[in-house]
Amino acid sequence: MNCDLCIKRMAFAFAFVGAALTSSGCRMHRDPQQELARRCANISNDGILWAEADMGVYPLVEGQNEKWVLNTGLNAYPHLLEALDDPDRWVVAHVLLTKKRLMEIGPVRWPLSYTEWNGLRIQYLRGGTVRFDPEQRTAIRQYWINKLSTQKNHSRQ
């Protein structure tokens, strides 16, 4: 009789813990699309470090969410396009879109510069500080809309 009661209590405890884990967002039970949306919403321009080379600067992906998004598939593109409208995420979105695109098509070289990186105008200051003119955000967004729609059209042929 006592054994039956113990079994019922254990079954209840396991059911309760399982429900708690599922409702709290256990990593094993997260929807991949929701996780991608959450990670993309949490990228930040601060997740990119601009490193100096002999002839210019280039971005290094340093943030945890930024690295995760970089290593996801093509599903990140709509979220990154959306991030181009956000003043706190547009630069990182451009960097991630560029790096993801290069992962697909292979390496492309453009000259290193202290004033531009893949169309992004940079103001490089002493001490490694990098600033960006927010007025170029619209042009960067349009660049990616055109680039990705061209890619989509070519993949259909």
Beta strands, then each sheet from edge to edge (+ up, - down):
strand 1: 48-53
strand 2: 56-61
strand 3: 116-117
strand 4: 120-121
strand 5: 123-124
strand 6: 130-131
sheet 1: 1+ 2-
sheet 2: 3+ 4-
sheet 3: 5+ 6-
end
